[in-house]
């Protein structure tokens, strides 16, 4: 559950370009989710449709490379994407959601959690 070094090449550029444009929306969505009692917000992102979470930002509507969904840890546990016995590993890897966005990058060659710091105000 660490940032994978493979991310630095192919994915980091396109994710970073999109992230700058959507960071405020993701940060607010994270806050609202936690305020509603849903801990550990996770934002699945992909370039095709996928079944995890609820659609938050459609890439085609605002010219992004990635589509953003919103979810939280309980859905990942229910779907078996985070195994119950590995939950503690997730907790120790998860970064402060006020400072970092937890992305779940889904692509053919790479699927992993990635933590990106929100831009400072």
C-alpha positions as CSV (number, residue, x, y, z in Angstrom):
1,X,0.0,0.0,0.0
2,X,2.9,2.3,-0.6
3,X,3.4,4.5,-3.6
4,X,4.8,2.2,-6.3
5,X,8.0,3.4,-8.0
6,X,6.4,2.4,-11.3
7,X,4.0,5.3,-10.9
8,X,6.8,7.8,-11.3
9,X,7.0,7.4,-15.1
10,X,3.8,6.6,-17.0
11,X,1.2,7.6,-14.5
12,X,2.5,10.4,-12.4
13,X,2.4,13.0,-15.1
14,X,-1.2,12.5,-16.2
15,X,-2.4,12.0,-12.6
16,X,-0.7,15.2,-11.5
17,X,-2.1,17.2,-14.3
18,X,-5.6,16.1,-13.5
19,X,-5.1,16.4,-9.7
20,X,-4.2,20.0,-9.9
21,X,-7.6,20.7,-11.5
22,X,-9.7,18.5,-9.2
23,X,-7.9,18.7,-5.9
24,X,-10.2,21.2,-4.2
25,X,-13.3,19.1,-5.2
26,X,-11.7,15.9,-3.9
27,X,-10.6,17.6,-0.7
28,X,-14.2,18.9,-0.1
29,X,-15.7,15.5,-1.0
30,X,-13.3,13.8,1.5
31,X,-14.3,16.3,4.2
32,X,-18.0,15.8,3.6
33,X,-17.7,12.0,3.5
34,X,-15.9,12.0,6.9
35,X,-18.3,14.6,8.3
36,X,-21.1,12.1,7.4
37,X,-19.4,9.3,9.4
38,X,-17.6,7.5,6.5
39,X,-14.0,7.1,7.5
40,X,-11.0,6.5,5.2
41,X,-12.2,8.2,1.9
42,X,-10.8,6.6,-1.2
43,X,-11.0,8.0,-4.7
44,X,-10.9,5.3,-7.4
45,X,-9.6,6.7,-10.7
46,X,-9.6,5.1,-14.1
47,X,-9.8,5.8,-17.8
48,X,-12.8,3.4,-18.4
49,X,-15.9,2.6,-16.4
50,X,-15.5,0.6,-13.3
51,X,-17.8,-0.6,-10.5
52,X,-16.1,0.8,-7.4
53,X,-17.7,3.8,-5.6
54,X,-19.9,6.4,-7.0
55,X,-19.1,8.6,-10.0
56,X,-17.8,12.0,-8.8
57,X,-16.0,13.6,-11.8
58,X,-16.5,12.4,-15.4
59,X,-13.3,13.0,-17.3
60,X,-15.1,13.6,-20.6
61,X,-17.1,16.5,-19.2
62,X,-14.2,18.7,-18.3
63,X,-11.4,17.3,-20.4
64,X,-9.4,15.2,-17.9
65,X,-7.4,12.0,-18.5
66,X,-8.9,10.2,-15.5
67,X,-12.5,9.7,-14.2
68,X,-12.9,10.1,-10.4
69,X,-15.1,8.1,-8.2
70,X,-15.7,8.4,-4.5
71,X,-15.7,5.5,-2.0
72,X,-14.4,4.6,1.5
73,X,-12.7,1.7,3.2
74,X,-15.9,-0.3,4.1
75,X,-16.7,-0.8,0.4
76,X,-13.1,-2.1,-0.2
77,X,-13.5,-4.5,2.7
78,X,-16.9,-5.7,1.5
79,X,-15.6,-6.3,-2.0
80,X,-12.5,-8.1,-0.7
81,X,-10.2,-5.4,-2.3
82,X,-8.7,-4.9,1.2
83,X,-8.7,-8.2,3.1
84,X,-9.9,-8.1,6.6
85,X,-6.6,-9.5,8.0
86,X,-4.7,-6.8,6.1
87,X,-6.8,-3.9,7.4
88,X,-4.1,-2.9,9.9
89,X,-1.6,-2.6,6.9
90,X,-4.1,-0.2,5.3
91,X,-4.5,1.8,8.5
92,X,-0.7,2.2,8.9
93,X,-0.3,3.3,5.2
94,X,-3.3,5.6,5.1
95,X,-2.2,9.3,5.4
96,X,-4.0,12.2,7.0
97,X,-7.0,12.8,4.7
98,X,-6.8,16.6,5.4
99,X,-3.4,16.7,3.8
100,X,-3.3,13.7,1.4
101,X,-5.7,12.3,-1.2
102,X,-6.0,8.5,-1.3
103,X,-6.4,7.6,-4.9
104,X,-7.0,4.0,-6.1
105,X,-5.5,4.0,-9.6
106,X,-7.1,1.3,-11.8
107,X,-5.4,0.6,-15.1
108,X,-4.5,-2.5,-17.1
109,X,-0.8,-2.4,-16.0
110,X,-1.1,-0.8,-12.6
111,X,-3.7,-1.0,-9.8
112,X,-2.7,0.4,-6.4
113,X,-3.3,3.0,-3.8
114,X,-1.5,6.2,-4.3
115,X,-1.4,9.1,-1.8
116,X,-1.0,12.6,-3.3
117,X,-0.6,15.7,-1.1
118,X,-3.3,18.4,-1.6
119,X,-1.8,21.7,-2.9
120,X,-1.3,24.1,0.0
121,X,-3.7,27.0,0.1
